[in-house]
Amino acid sequence: MKLSKTVGVLSAVLTLALAGCATSTDNGGGGSGDGSGGGKVTLRFQSLAFQDSTIKATKDIVDSWNADHPDTQVKYVQGSWDSVQDQLVTQFQGGTAPDIIQYESAATTQFANQGYLADLSGSLSDDVKSAVSQDIWDTVTVDGKVIAAPTLLQAYVVFANKDLLDKAGVQMPTGDTWSWDDFQAAAKATTKNGVYGVGWGLGSPTATMMSMGMNFGATYFDGTGTDATVHVGDAELALPEHIHSMAYDDKSLDPVTLTQAGSDVMTGFLKGKYAMTVQGSYSAQTLAESAPKNLHWVAMPLLAADTAEQSANPQTLSVSAQSKDVAGASEFVDYYMQAQNLAKVAEGDWLIPASSTAADQVAQDTNGENGWDTILAARQYLKAAPYQSVTNYPQWKDQIATPAFQKFLADDISSDELAKDLEDGWDQVNQ
């Protein structure tokens, strides 16, 4: 997600505009954080859902909770991925943060390090805890404290035009993963007659590099917090070099797409311009709902080199430590995480539930159709990545890594220059 930058004046105005965002109680309760003031409590839940189906699923959860909890009501507040970062900074500093906050694990860490998020370790039920793997819990654990509940995840998936692959004699993979060598061979074989083998929207490339780089053993960071350092060696350069080679050596990847958004490339895939496209797994929704009837598309197994691992950067629900009813807000988070509830949200967003029981429910509801079997199978390969424990990663990503990767993918700098830019840039932002 692109996070907007606000200036000091706008932040000050926003602080005033959001002054009513804190928990309210009918007796004016205090700020003890334990809900001990008594009386009816209204908790504010800032949701970042943006698709109609997901908004409905989320509001249904809120309505169901409210019907069962007359003394602890939850008010749905619509937020936006585009502004949530700056908004939360302002709200936490002003003491007006929502009680329940939707975000993502990599960005949530910074607020936990500042003491703004409640520890959910003792508040979530055993069923919820056991349904989420330790690898995923690790993405929301800071200094031994669980600072959020992981809800939904995405994986990067190759979507393919099966007819074009069949005509080129490409053998369809039958296992849980698909090798990078076979992927590149398929891209070469299907590049013909004005069609590129691959279109890959990498206008904002850093998240993909951090995640799929794990296929080759890339870590990028040593250490945690502000003590972390950046190193860029062969493992870190492997993914960008593979992509660069496909675009400029094999010419099996349309280099123009490397400057575009994934949605722009998906439009080209739907029109038959590319035999394959690498997209977030949620793009299966676009294909299921918008693909022409004569486009026979498939979701391929996850790409694998040394491993098929990708980073687990789940969407999250956190509880503000400033809330006047931390216990009530934590109980709502646990309620949201119940299998039936989380499954409906996942189906609305076409994302992977962090919970195994919710994933089983999605598999049952969808019968694994429209790519869901492949998407859900990706869950086992999603792991915590080092960058998620690094305080100044968001700044490095926006200010250093993204422009450096963009220059490399445009063939403007070499691999050595890319490595130097990434390492030197970290020293600039991690002051």
C-alpha positions in Angstrom: 0.0 0.0 0.0 1.2 3.5 -0.8 1.2 5.6 2.4 0.7 9.3 2.0 2.9 11.8 3.6 1.2 14.6 5.5 2.7 17.8 6.6 2.7 19.2 10.1 -0.1 21.6 9.6 -2.5 18.9 8.2 -1.5 16.6 11.1 -2.5 19.3 13.6 -5.8 19.8 11.9 -6.4 16.1 11.8 -5.7 15.8 15.5 -8.6 18.3 16.1 -10.9 16.6 13.6 -10.4 13.3 15.3 -10.7 14.4 18.8 -13.9 12.4 19.3 -12.3 9.1 18.3 -11.7 7.7 21.7 -13.8 5.2 23.6 -17.0 6.6 24.9 -19.0 5.5 28.0 -22.4 6.7 29.3 -20.9 7.6 32.6 -17.9 9.4 31.2 -15.6 6.6 32.4 -11.9 7.1 33.2 -8.8 6.2 31.3 -7.7 3.2 33.3 -7.9 0.8 30.3 -9.7 -1.9 32.3 -13.3 -0.8 31.7 -13.8 -0.5 35.4 -15.9 2.7 35.1 -19.1 0.7 34.6 -22.0 1.4 32.3 -22.4 0.9 28.6 -19.2 1.1 26.6 -18.9 2.0 22.9 -15.7 0.9 21.2 -14.6 2.3 18.0 -13.4 -0.2 15.4 -11.5 1.4 12.4 -11.8 -1.0 9.5 -9.8 -0.7 6.3 -12.1 -3.0 4.3 -12.7 -1.4 0.9 -14.5 -4.0 -1.2 -18.3 -4.0 -0.9 -18.3 -7.8 0.0 -15.7 -7.3 2.7 -17.3 -4.2 4.2 -20.6 -6.2 4.4 -18.9 -9.2 6.0 -17.1 -6.9 8.5 -20.3 -5.0 9.4 -22.1 -8.3 9.8 -19.6 -9.3 12.4 -20.0 -6.0 14.2 -23.8 -6.3 14.1 -23.7 -9.9 15.4 -21.4 -8.8 18.3 -23.6 -5.9 19.2 -26.7 -8.0 19.3 -25.0 -10.3 21.8 -23.1 -7.7 23.9 -25.6 -4.8 24.8 -23.2 -3.3 27.3 -20.1 -3.4 25.1 -21.1 -2.0 21.7 -18.7 -1.7 18.7 -19.0 1.2 16.3 -17.8 0.6 12.8 -15.5 3.4 11.5 -14.4 3.4 7.9 -10.7 3.9 7.4 -8.5 3.9 4.3 -5.2 2.1 3.5 -4.0 5.3 1.8 -4.1 7.4 4.9 -4.0 5.0 7.9 -0.3 5.4 8.6 -0.4 9.2 9.1 -3.8 9.0 10.7 -2.6 6.6 13.4 0.5 8.6 14.1 -1.7 11.7 14.8 -4.3 9.8 16.8 -1.8 8.0 19.0 0.0 11.2 19.7 -3.2 13.0 20.5 -4.7 10.2 22.6 -7.6 9.7 20.2 -6.8 6.4 18.5 -9.6 3.9 17.8 -10.0 1.1 20.3 -9.7 -1.6 17.7 -7.3 -1.0 14.8 -7.0 -2.8 11.4 -3.5 -2.6 9.8 -0.7 -4.9 8.8 2.0 -6.6 10.8 5.1 -4.9 9.2 3.7 -1.4 9.9 2.2 -2.2 13.3 5.5 -3.0 14.9 6.5 0.7 15.1 3.5 1.5 17.2 4.1 -1.5 19.5 7.7 -0.3 20.1 6.3 3.1 21.2 4.0 1.4 23.7 0.7 2.3 21.9 -0.6 -1.3 21.5 -2.0 -3.6 24.2 -0.6 -7.1 24.7 -3.2 -9.7 23.6 -1.2 -12.7 24.9 -3.7 -13.4 27.7 -6.8 -12.3 26.0 -7.2 -14.6 23.0 -8.9 -17.9 23.3 -7.0 -21.2 23.1 -8.9 -22.1 19.9 -7.8 -18.9 18.2 -4.2 -19.3 19.3 -3.9 -23.0 18.2 -5.5 -22.3 14.8 -2.6 -19.9 13.8 0.9 -21.3 13.1 3.8 -20.1 15.2 5.4 -18.7 12.0 2.5 -16.3 11.6 2.3 -15.5 15.3 6.0 -14.5 15.1 5.0 -11.7 12.7 2.9 -10.0 15.4 5.1 -10.7 18.4 7.3 -7.9 19.8 9.5 -8.5 22.8 7.4 -11.5 23.8 4.1 -9.6 23.5 1.4 -10.4 21.0 0.6 -6.9 19.7 -2.1 -7.9 17.2 -4.2 -10.8 15.9 -3.2 -11.9 12.4 -6.2 -12.0 10.1 -5.6 -12.3 6.4 -2.6 -12.9 4.2 -1.7 -12.8 0.5 0.8 -14.8 -1.5 2.3 -13.9 -4.9 0.9 -16.3 -7.5 1.5 -17.0 -11.2 -1.8 -16.8 -13.1 -1.7 -18.5 -16.5 -3.6 -18.6 -19.7 -3.9 -22.4 -20.0 -4.6 -22.4 -23.7 -1.4 -20.5 -24.5 0.6 -22.8 -22.3 -0.9 -25.9 -23.9 -0.2 -24.6 -27.4 3.4 -24.0 -26.4 3.8 -27.5 -25.1 4.3 -26.4 -21.5 3.8 -29.2 -19.0 1.5 -28.2 -16.2 3.0 -28.7 -12.8 1.4 -31.3 -10.6 3.1 -30.7 -7.2 2.7 -28.1 -4.5 5.4 -25.8 -6.1 6.7 -24.8 -9.5 10.4 -24.4 -10.1 11.8 -21.0 -11.2 13.6 -22.9 -14.0 10.3 -24.3 -15.3 8.6 -20.9 -15.0 11.3 -19.2 -17.0 11.3 -22.0 -19.6 7.5 -21.6 -19.9 7.9 -17.8 -20.3 10.3 -18.4 -23.2 8.1 -21.0 -24.9 5.0 -18.8 -24.8 6.7 -15.6 -26.0 5.6 -15.5 -29.7 3.2 -13.9 -32.1 3.1 -10.6 -30.3 2.4 -12.2 -26.9 4.9 -12.0 -24.0 5.3 -15.0 -21.7 5.0 -12.8 -18.6 3.6 -9.5 -17.6 4.7 -8.4 -14.1 3.4 -5.2 -12.5 6.4 -4.0 -10.4 5.9 -0.3 -10.4 6.1 -0.6 -6.6 8.6 -3.5 -6.3 9.9 -3.6 -2.8 7.2 -5.7 -1.2 7.6 -8.3 -3.9 11.4 -8.4 -3.5 11.2 -8.8 0.2 8.7 -11.6 0.0 9.6 -13.6 -3.1 13.3 -13.0 -2.4 12.9 -15.6 0.3 12.6 -18.2 -2.6 16.4 -17.7 -2.9 17.2 -17.3 0.7 17.2 -13.5 0.8 17.0 -11.9 4.2 18.3 -8.3 3.6 18.4 -7.5 7.3 20.5 -8.6 10.2 19.3 -7.7 13.7 16.1 -6.1 14.8 14.7 -2.7 15.8 17.0 0.3 15.2 20.0 -2.0 15.6 19.4 -3.8 12.3 21.8 -3.6 9.4 21.2 -4.2 5.7 23.3 -6.6 3.7 22.8 -7.3 0.0 24.6 -10.4 -1.3 24.0 -13.1 -3.9 20.8 -14.3 -2.3 19.3 -10.8 -2.2 20.2 -10.1 -5.8 18.9 -13.4 -7.1 15.3 -12.3 -7.6 15.9 -8.9 -9.2 18.5 -10.5 -11.4 16.1 -13.2 -12.5 13.4 -10.7 -13.4 16.0 -8.4 -15.1 17.2 -11.3 -17.2 13.7 -12.3 -18.3 13.0 -8.8 -19.4 16.3 -7.9 -21.1 18.1 -11.2 -22.0 15.3 -13.7 -22.7 12.9 -10.9 -23.6 10.1 -13.2 -22.3 8.9 -10.5 -19.8 7.4 -7.3 -21.1 9.7 -4.6 -19.6 7.0 -2.0 -19.8 5.0 -3.9 -17.2 7.8 -3.5 -14.7 6.8 0.2 -14.4 3.1 -0.6 -14.0 0.7 -1.5 -11.3 -0.5 -5.1 -11.1 -4.1 -4.0 -12.0 -2.8 -2.5 -15.3 -1.0 -5.7 -16.1 -4.1 -7.7 -15.3 -6.0 -5.8 -17.9 -3.4 -6.9 -20.5 -3.6 -10.5 -19.3 -7.4 -10.5 -19.7 -6.9 -9.2 -23.3 -4.4 -12.0 -24.1 -1.2 -9.9 -24.2 0.6 -12.1 -21.7 0.6 -15.9 -21.2 1.2 -15.5 -17.5 1.2 -12.7 -14.9 2.5 -12.7 -11.3 0.0 -11.1 -9.0 -1.2 -11.0 -5.4 -3.4 -14.0 -4.8 -6.4 -11.8 -4.3 -6.3 -11.1 -8.1 -8.2 -14.4 -8.5 -11.3 -12.4 -7.8 -10.8 -10.2 -10.9 -10.3 -13.3 -13.0 -13.3 -15.1 -11.6 -15.6 -12.1 -12.1 -14.2 -10.4 -15.2 -12.3 -12.9 -17.3 -13.8 -13.5 -20.8 -15.5 -16.8 -21.2 -12.9 -18.0 -23.7 -10.0 -17.3 -21.3 -9.2 -20.5 -19.5 -7.1 -19.3 -16.6 -5.4 -21.3 -13.8 -3.5 -20.4 -10.6 -0.2 -22.1 -10.7 1.5 -23.5 -7.6 3.9 -21.2 -5.8 7.2 -20.6 -7.4 10.2 -22.2 -5.7 14.0 -22.0 -5.9 15.8 -23.0 -2.8 12.3 -22.9 -1.1 8.8 -21.7 -1.9 8.7 -19.5 1.2 7.3 -16.0 1.0 6.9 -13.5 3.7 3.8 -13.6 5.9 2.7 -9.9 6.3 -0.8 -10.4 7.6 -3.5 -7.8 8.0 -4.0 -7.4 11.7 -6.4 -6.3 14.4 -4.8 -4.5 17.4 -6.1 -2.9 20.5 -5.0 0.5 21.5 -3.4 0.6 24.9 -5.1 4.0 25.4 -8.6 2.3 25.2 -10.8 2.7 28.3 -11.9 -1.0 27.8 -8.9 -3.0 26.6 -10.5 -6.2 27.8 -13.7 -5.6 25.9 -11.8 -4.6 22.7 -9.7 -7.7 23.0 -12.8 -9.9 23.4 -14.1 -8.4 20.1 -10.8 -9.2 18.4 -11.2 -12.8 19.6 -14.8 -12.9 18.3 -13.7 -11.6 14.9 -11.1 -14.4 14.7 -13.7 -17.1 15.0 -13.6 -19.4 12.0 -17.0 -18.6 10.5 -16.4 -14.8 10.9 -12.9 -14.7 9.5 -13.8 -17.0 6.6 -16.5 -14.6 5.4 -14.0 -11.7 5.5 -11.4 -13.8 3.6 -13.9 -14.8 1.0 -14.9 -11.2 0.5 -11.3 -10.1 0.0 -10.1 -13.3 -1.7 -7.3 -13.5 0.8 -5.8 -16.3 2.9 -7.1 -16.7 6.5 -4.3 -16.8 9.0 -6.4 -19.4 10.9 -6.4 -23.0 9.8 -10.0 -23.5 10.9 -11.1 -20.4 8.9 -9.1 -21.7 5.9 -10.9 -25.0 6.2 -14.2 -23.1 6.2 -13.2 -21.2 3.1 -12.2 -24.4 1.3 -15.6 -25.9 2.2 -17.5 -22.8 1.1 -15.7 -22.4 -2.2 -15.1 -26.1 -3.0 -11.6 -25.0 -4.0 -12.8 -23.5 -7.2 -11.6 -20.3 -9.0 -8.0 -20.8 -7.8 -8.9 -21.1 -4.1 -7.2 -24.6 -3.8 -3.9 -23.1 -4.9 -4.4 -19.9 -2.9 -5.1 -21.8 0.3 -2.3 -24.2 -0.2 0.1 -21.3 -0.2 -0.6 -20.7 3.5 1.9 -23.3 4.5 4.8 -21.4 2.9 4.2 -18.0 4.5 6.8 -17.2 7.1 8.0 -14.3 9.2 10.7 -12.2 7.4 13.5 -10.2 9.0 12.2 -6.9 7.7 9.1 -7.2 9.8 11.2 -6.7 13.0 13.0 -3.6 11.7 11.8 -0.2 13.1 12.7 2.0 10.1 11.8 -0.5 7.4 8.9 1.7 6.1 11.2 4.7 5.6 13.8 2.6 3.9 11.2 1.0 1.7 9.7 4.3 0.5 12.8 6.5 0.3 15.6 4.0 -0.6 14.5 0.5 -1.8 11.7 1.4 -4.1 13.6 3.9 -6.2 16.7 1.7 -6.3 14.7 -1.4 -7.4 12.9 0.8 -10.0 16.2 2.0 -11.5 17.6 -1.6 -11.6 14.4 -2.9 -13.3 14.6 -0.1 -15.8 18.2 -1.2 -16.7 19.6 2.1 -15.4 22.0 0.7 -12.8 23.9 -2.5 -12.3 23.5 -5.2 -9.6 26.5 -3.8 -7.8 25.0 -0.3 -7.8 21.7 -1.7 -6.6 23.4 -3.4 -3.7 25.3 -0.2 -2.8 22.2 2.0 -3.0 20.3 -0.4 -0.7 23.1 -0.7 1.9 24.1 3.0 1.9 20.5 4.1 1.9 19.9 2.2 5.1 22.6 4.2 6.9 20.9 7.4 5.8 17.4 6.5 7.1 18.4 4.6 10.2 19.9 7.5 12.1 
